[in-house]
């Protein structure tokens, strides 16, 4: 798989909207140590960690990549916020305990996807673009430069939680999978119930943990 395809897959795990309310009964990740009040610094930190993890990817193995990426991914993405967007009104019907279980499983799946896909390095680097500030949100523009490929343009949609900025949506070359994920997760919830949805997410996370043959 090309890195472009990998990035789009990862985008699907972290899509959202910059204007929705935080999930009921679920704490935000924004209080985590090491965050920044500068949205560009948040993106640079994430991207630097991704590149270094790719460079060390084969040596680290999946578990090593997961361990390195987890704190940075959790601190830079508002998974609790995104989880509500994914389930919408169906999620509001869940108990607080179920909402918290979903956010935990959804976060683990997101981190495991990064750990699975960002596993090797071929000279890629990110170039930072500008920013666009909106009411309560900011978009940070960035470009991934890949040898022998067209560059991939990113838009990181972020919102402020307290003094910190967190990612709530990533658009790669105009591709955002929010509608797909919303349909997929809500349909699974309706067909399989909450326990079935949770089991499906756990299964996907376990599949990610199996080393690829790259």
N, C-alpha and C positions, 0 to 999 in steps of 0.2 A: 504493500500500500504506500502511496506517496505521502509525504508529510502534509501536503495540502489536504488530502482526504482525512488524514489523522486529525488535523486541526479542526476540520468541520465536524468530525465525530465528537471531539471534545467540546466544541461549541454547543452541541445538543444537550450536554449535561449541565450547562450553566446559564441557559437563556432565561430571561425574565423581562420585567418592565420597571422603569425607574419611578413610577408614580403610585404603586399599590401600597397598601398598609402592611405592617409587619404581622407575621402569623400570630394568632391567638395562642397564648399559653406556651410559646416557644421563644426562648431567649435569642437575641442576636449574637453573632460571632464577633461583633465590632469591638468588644471590650478586650479582645485578645492582645497580649503584649506584642510590641513590635509594629503596630500599625502606624499609619502616618496621616497627618491632616492634609497632605498634599496628594491629590489623586494621581498625578504623574509618577510620584515616587512609589505609590502602591503598584502601578503597572510595571515600572522598572524592576521592582523587587520580584514580582512574579516571573517576569520574563527572564531575568538573570538566573533565577532558580531553575527554570525550565531548561535553559541552555546548558547550565552546568550539569544538571541531571542527565541530559542527553549525552554529554561528553563522557560521563562516568557510568552511563546506563548499563552496559554489559557487565562491568565490574560489580556494580551494586546489585544487580538482579532485581526482580520485582519487589521483594520485601524491602530492600534497601532504597529503591526509588520511592516506594510508598512512604517509608519513614521520613525521608528527606522532604518530600513534597507536602505531606499532610499539614504541618503547621502553617506553611505559607499559603497553600490553597484555602484552608479553612479561614485564615485571617484576612484573605483578600476577596473572598466570595461570600456574599450573604445568603448562604444556603437556606437558612430558616425563612428568609423573605421569599426566595425563589420557590421553595416547596409549596407555599400557599398559592402562588401563581399557577403552578403546575396542576394542583387539584381543584382550585377555584372553590365554588360553592359546595362541591362534594366534600372537600376537605373540612369545611366548616361544620359538617355534621359529625365529624369524628370527635372522640373524647380528647381531652388534653393529653392524656397518656399516649393515645394512638398518634396524635399529631407529633409528639416528641419522638416516638419510635420511627415514624416516617422520615422526619428530618434527619435523624441519625443514620438510617439506612441510605437515604438519598445522598447524604454527604459522603458516606463511605463509597458509594458507587461512583460519585464524581471524582474523588481522589484516586480510586483504583483505575478509572479510565485514563486519567493523566499518567499514572504510573505504568500502565500497560503500553500506552501509545508513544510516550516520549522516552524511548528506550535507546536511541542511537543518534549520532551526530555526523553531519556531512557539511559542516561549514556554515550553517544557517546563522543569521543574526537579525536582530530587530532594530529598525530605525524609528525613532520617535517623531511623531508629527505634532500637530497643534492640539488645542483643546477647544471645546465649546461649552460654555456655562449656560445652564438653564435654571429655572426656579427650582431649587432643591436638588438639582442633579447636574452632572457634568459628563461630557463625552470626551474620552481621550483617544486620539487617533495614533495608529502605529502601523508599520509595514514590516512584514517578515520577508527578508531577502534570502532566496534559495538559489544555489548554483544550478544553472541549466533549467530554471523554471521561472515563470512570471512571478513577480512579487505578490504576496497576499496582503490585502489591506484589511486592517482591523479597526473596529469601532468598539471601544469599551464603554458601555453605559454604566455609570456609577451613581450612587446616592450617598448622602451623608447620614451617618448614624452617630450621634453625639459629635465628637471632634474628629471622627474618622471617616474615610471614604471607602466604600466597598463596591465590588463589581456585582451588578444585577443582570447584565446582559452583555453578550459578546456577539458581534456581527462580523463574519469573515467573508470578504468579497461579496457583501450584500446578502449572505445566507444566514438566516436565523431560524432555528427549528422549534420555536416556542409553540406554534400551532400544532405541530406534529406531536410534541411531547405532551401537550395538554390533552390532545385526543387520545393518545396511547395510554397515558396513566389513568385518565378518567374512565376510559373503557375497561381497563383492567380492574379498576376498583368496582365498577358496576357489575362486571361479569364474575369476578372471583372473590369479591368482598375484600375487606381490609387485610385479612390474613393471607389471602391469595396474592394480593399486590405486594405485600411485604416479602413473601416467599420468592416471588419473581425477581424483585430487586436484589435479594440476597443471592439468588442463583446467578444473576448477571455479574455481581461483584466477585463471586467465586470463579466464574469463567475468566474474568480479567486477571485473576491471580495466577492463572496457569501461564507459564512462560511461553511466549510465542517463539516461532522458529526463525525469527529475523536474524 
